[in-house]
Amino acid sequence: MGDAETEEFHLGAEVRSSDGKEVGKLVHVLVGPDYELKALVIKESGRFSGHIFSPGSMLVNDELVVPKDAAGRVTRDLIELTLSSADVRGLPPYLAYRERSESLAEGLEDTAGVLGSGPELPNWLEQVANKPDTELEIDGGENVMLGHTGRKLGTVKDVLFDDDQLVGIVLKPEGFFRGEVILPRRFLDRSDDLALFVTIGEQELEQLKPFEPND
C-alpha cells in the first residue's frame, strides 16, 4: 500500500488525489471476515462531485470505493491517494440503486421528474451497498447495538488498525462510561444500514479500557 501506515487511518480524515485535488473525507472502512482492511469509502466533497454547481438537483451517489492499495502517504488528518483525480472519478460508487422488486405504485409522477427533484430517493428505488456480504462496514457516528436486545451501547467514534488488521473501534458510550473506550474486534458481530452489532457481556463491558489518543 505504498508507504501508508494503516494504523493511522482515522474516520473523517481529508482525502486528496495525487494531483492535489480535494476528493472528500473518509467515512467508512470495509474489513473482511478476518478483519483485514479491504477498502476505504470516501464521501466526495461538493466541488469534487460537481454537486456544488447544482445544489438543487438530486445527487444519486457521492461515495466511492477506494482500494486500500490506492492509499499513499497517510497521516491522522490526511490521506494522499496514488490515483489522479481523473482516476478517482472512475472508481465504482459505494451505493448502487436498483428498482424495487415489487410492482410500481400507481400514480407515480414521471420518472425523470422524480429523479431530478429534491434529495429524497424515489420510493421505487432501493440502495444496495457495493460490497460482498462477508465484508463488515464500519461508519463514523454509527450506532453500536448490543446483539438483538435493542440496547444502544453508543456510537462509533473511530477505528483502530495495526498494519492492515482491524484491532477494534473507539466507542463513544451512551450512559455507562464517562469517556471513550476501546471495543476489541472480537466483540464485533455484524452490521447493517443502521447499526453495528456487538456480542458482549456485562462483565466484559465493565472491563473495557479507556481510549487514550496519542495526540
N, C-alpha and C positions, 0 to 999 in steps of 0.2 A: 504494500500500500504506500509506495513512495517512502517518504520519511515521516509519515504520520505516526503519532502515538495515540492509539485508540483510547487509552485511559484518560486522555484529555478531552474527549468528546463531551460536550455539555448541551443539553436541550436549550434552545434559544440562541445558540451561537450564530453569528453572521456567517454567510457563505458567499464566497466570491469566486468567479471564474478565473482561468489562467490569464485572461487578458484584462483583468482588473474590474470587471463588471460586478455590481452587487446583484447576486442571484436571489437571495432571500435569507431565511432562517431555518435552522434545524428544528423540526417539530416532532418527528418520530424516529425511533430506531427499530429495525426489524432484526430479530435474532432467531436462529434456527433451533431445532429440538435439543441440541447440545449446548445451547446458549451462546453459540458463536455469532459474532456480528455478521449479518448478511448484506444489509443495505441501509442507507440513510434516506429519510423522506424530508424533502426541502419544500417549504412553503415559499413560493415566489413572491417577490416584492411587487407592488402595484406597477412600478415602472418596468420591471423586467418582463412581467406577463403582458404588459400593454393595457391592463385594466385601468390604470390611472388616466389614460386618454379617452376612456369611455366609461365613466363611473356609473352610469345609469343602466348599463347593459348587464346581462347575466353572465357571470364568469363560470363556465361549466367545470373547469378544473384548474387549480393553481398549486397543486402539489406534485412534485416529481420524485421518482425513484432513482437514487444515485447509487451505483455500485460502490461498495466500500473501497475498492481499489482506485477509485477516482479521487479519493482524498489525498492531498499532498501534504503541505505544511498545516499543522493543527495546533492551535492554542486554545485556551479556555474560552475565549470570546470570538475566535475567528477560525474558519475552515477554508483553506485555499484549495480549490479543485485543480486537477491536472487537465481539465477539459476547458475548451474555449466556450464563450457564451453561445456560439452557434451550435456547438456540440451539445451543450446543456439543453438547449431548446429542442433538441431531437430526442431527448430521453423520454421514456414512457411515463404517462401520468400515473399517480398512485391510485386514484379513484377512476373507475370506468363507470359508464352509465348504460343501462340496458332497459328495454321495455319490460314492464312487469308481465308475468305470465298470465295473469287474469285478463279477461277482455276489458277493453277500454270503457270507462264510464260514459254513459250517454250525456250529450250536452256539453262536451269539452269544447273549448274555444279552438280556433285554428292553431295547428301545431306551431307554426313559425311565430305566431303572436305570443304564445305561451313561453316558448324558449327565449324570446327576445325581450321579455318584460320582467324586470324585477329580479331579486336574488333567490326567490323561492323555487325549489325544484318541482316541476310538474308532477302531479300525483300518479302519472302513469309511467314514471321512470324510477329506477332504484339504483343506489350506489353499490358498486362491487369493488372491494379492495384488490389491487393488483399485486397479490402475494399468494404463495402456497398456504394451504390450511395449516401446515406444520410450523409456520413461522409465527412468532409472537410479536405483536405490535405493542410498543410502549410509548405513550404520549405524555408530554408535559401537561400537568393540570388534570390528568385523567383520574377519575375516581378509583380508589382501591377498595374492593369489597371483600368481605370475609365469606368465602365459599358461597353457599346458597342461602345464607341466613338473612340477607338483606341488610346486614350491618355494614356501615361505611367506616373503614378504618382511617381514611384520609385521602390525600391526593398525591400523585407523583410529582416530586419537585425536580429530580434529576436522575441520571443513570450513571452507574459506576462500571468501568471496564478495566480489565487487566489484559494488555495486548488486545486480541480480538474476542476475548471471553467476557461475557457479562458477569459481573461479580454480584451485583444487586442493584436496588433502586434506593434513592433517597425519598423517604416517606414524610410528607408534611401531615402529621397526625391530626385527628379530629377528637379532641376531648381528653384522651387518656395519657398524653405526654405533653410536656411543656415545649419541648424543642423537636427539631427534625431528627429522625432516626434512620439507621440503615436496615433495610429489609433484604436479607440474603436471598439469592435467586432460588434456593431450594424450596422456598415457600410459594413461588410463583406457580400458578395453576394454568390459567387460560386468560384470553382477552376477547372482547367483542367490541362493537362500535361504541359502547357506552362506558365500559369499565375494564379494569384489570382485576382478576380474581386471585385470591391467595388462600392457601390452606395452612393455618397456624393455630396453635392452642393458646389459651390464656397465659399459661406459664411461660411459653416461648415469647409471647408478646412483651411480657414484663422484662425479659432479658435482652431485648433488642438494644444495641449500642447506639449512643447519640452520634449524630453526624457532625464531624468537625472538619470543615473545609480547610484546605491547605493555605488559602489566601485570606 
